[in-house]
């Protein structure tokens, strides 16, 4: 199923790839079977994005909450992620795809991270489709990490500036509160966004969730502030390029006012 080039297309598509485990259990009794068969859906989605000229694609591969699953399932997921990225690296290079990862990467197993890092490094100068995998990502964790980073950055700069002026001009220490107020006034949404894992990604235009559930599941809360939401009952392993096209067709029918008068 192909459409002509979209007249109105999203710049950034994000997908919650839900239903792998449930589909696998229904097919064979094993959740791991579903995870292992998610690869084709990812590849077809990338193909669809390339054909339609989509600039950014972000997939929710592993959430901070997924650590609560059985250890064997967690281990299997990371092995599948590593294998999938390694097997597709040549494709990324051939199609000018830039690959990156967002999330707390420090907790990703080394055996997986080494494959991810290899793909990140190999594609860092590519400027075609920006393909992002959200791994060990959680919106709340991202918010806390960004807040901590910004506060630490601001306090460090404020203290350095204050001490410099105090030493030069014998400034009274109570004046330090004035420095803090000056830095507080600099805090804006645009500045805060720079501290997010996803700070340099554009806002998500279209969020797709498979698996039949209608919730955000802690995924990209900042970037999805004005996203169009598309939910489908299909389990992720059964998601095909034609289903992506159906979601894009839905997007074309939406009027986006961004909180302004329609």
N, C-alpha and C positions, 0 to 999 in steps of 0.2 A: 504494500500500500504506500504510494508516494503522492505527495502534494506538490504543487508548484512551489517555488520559493515563497516563503511566508511574506505577506504584506506587512504584518505586524508580528514581530517575533521577540521572544524574551532574550535579553542579553545573557542572563544568568539563570540556569535551571539547577535546582537542588532536588535530590531524591532520597527519601527514606525507604530503603530497600527492605521492606518488612515481609515476613511470611516464609522465609527460607526454612526455618526449623519445622514449622507446622506442615509445610508442603512435603518436606522430606519424611516426616513421621507418617503422614498419610500414605506416601508412596511405598515406603520400605520399613517403617517402624523406627527409623533412625533419623534424628534431626541433622546429623552430619551430612547425610545424603543431600539435603536441601542446600546446605552451604556449599557443598562441592559442585552443585549444579547451578549456582548463581552466576558463574563466569559468562555464560553465553548471553544472559540478559545485559550484563555490563557491556560486553563487546557490541551488542546490537544497539544499545543506547548511545555509545560513543559513535558508532557509524551513523546513526540518525542525526546526531548533533553535527557531525562533520558535513553531512549532505545538506543540512538546513542552515549552515553557517552560524550555528550557535557559538558564542564566544567563550562562555564559562559553563562548566558542568561540575557540580559538587555532589559526591555520593557519601551517604552516612554508612561507613563500613563497620565501625565499632564504637559504641558509646561508653562513657565512664560507668554507666550502670551495668554494662554487659559483663563486668568482672564478677558480678553476682551469679553468673551461670556456672554450671559444673566445670571444673578445671579442664577436663578432657575436651569439652566443647570449645572453651576459650582457646586452648592450644590448637585445635583443629582450624578454627577461624583464622588465626594468625598465620598458620602454615598455608592456608588457601590464599590469603591475601598476598603473601610473599611470592608464592608460585605464580599467581595470576599477573602480578606486576612484572615479574622477571620474564614471563612468556610473552608479554605484550610490549616489551621495551623496544624491540625492532619496529613494531608498528607505530609506537609513539614517535620514533625518530623519522620514519618514512612519511608520516602525516603531519610533521611539525607540531606535535602535541607537547605542551609543557605540563609536566606532572609535579604535583606538590602534595604535602600532607599538612593538615591543620589539627591541632589538639595537643595534649601533653605527651610529647613524643618520648619523654624520658622513661616512661613505663613500658614502652613497646619492646617486646623481647628482641634481643640483639640479632638473632637469626632472621627475624622478619625485618627489622630496621635496616640491616645491611643491604637488603634487596631494594627497599624503598629509597634509601639514600643514594644507591647507585643510579636509580631511575631519575631521581631529583637532579643529581649532578649532571647526568648525561643529557637532560632535556632543558636545562636552566636557561639556555639562550633561545629556545624555540618560542615562536610568537603566534602560533595557531591556536587551536582549542586549548584553553586552560582547564586541565582536568585535575580536580582536587579530591583527595580522599580524606574524609574526616575520620580519624582513627584515635581512639582514646579521647574522644571529644565529648564535651557536655557544655551546654550553654551556661549553666550556673557556674561551673568550674572556670569557664572562659571569663565570665564577668568578675569573679573573685581574683583570678590571676591578673587581669587587666587593671583592676583597682589597686592591687598591691604594687604592681609595677609603676603605675602612675604616681601613687603616694610616695613610694621610695624615691622616684626620680625627682619629684617636686621638692621633697624635704631635703634631699641631697643638694639640689641647686640653691634652695633658699638658705640653707645653713652655710654653704660655701660663700654665697654673696654677702650674707650678713657678717660672717667672720672677717671677710675681706674689708668691708666698710668699717667694722668695729675697730680693727687694728689700725686702720688709716685715720679714722676720725674719732676714736674713742666713743663710739655710739653706745648708748645705754642698752642693756640687754632687753628691757621692756619693749624696745622698738622692734624686737624680733617678731612680735605679733603682727606688726604692720607688714613685714615681709611676707608672712604667711597669707595675709589678706590679699596682697598683690598677686600671689601665685594662685590663690583660690579663684580670683577673678578671671584667670586665664583658662579655666576649665570650661570647655565647650563640648557638645556632642562630637564634633569633627575631631577634636584633639583626643577625646577619650577613645574614639574608634581606632585610632592608630595603635593603641596598646592591646587591642584584641588579637587573638590568633588569626582571625579573618580580616584584620584591618585593611589590607590592600585588595580585598575582593569587593566587587560591586554588590549592591543590594540584590537579593534574590527576586527575580520577577515571577517565576513560576516554581512552586513547591509541589512535587508529586509524591504521594505516599501510596505504596502498594499494601496488600494484605488485609484490607477491609476496615482497618481502624482509623478513626478520625481524630487524631491528636498530633501535636508537634513533637512530643517526646524529647524535649530539651535540646532541640536541634536549631541552631542558628537564630536565636530569638532576636538579636539585633538586626541581622541582615534580612530577616523575614517580616519586618514590621509592616510592609505593604505588599507582601507577596500575594499572588493569586494562588489559591489552594485547590489542588486536584487530587481527589481520592478515588482509588479503584479497588475492587474486591480481589483482583488478581494477586496471586502470590508472586513474589519477585522472580523465582526461576521460570515462570511462565510469561514474563513480560517481554514483548517483542518490539521491534522497531515500529510496527503498525500501531502499537499501543502508545508509543511516544508521540506519534503523529496525531493520534486522537487527543492527547493532552494538549498538544500545540494548537490543534483546531479549537479546542475549548478556550485556550488563552486568547486566540484571535477574536473571540466573541465577547470578551470582557471589556467593559469601559472602566478605565483606571483614573480615578479622580484624586487619589492621594490625599484624601481628607478635605479637598476643596469642593466648590460647587460643581455638581455634575453638568 
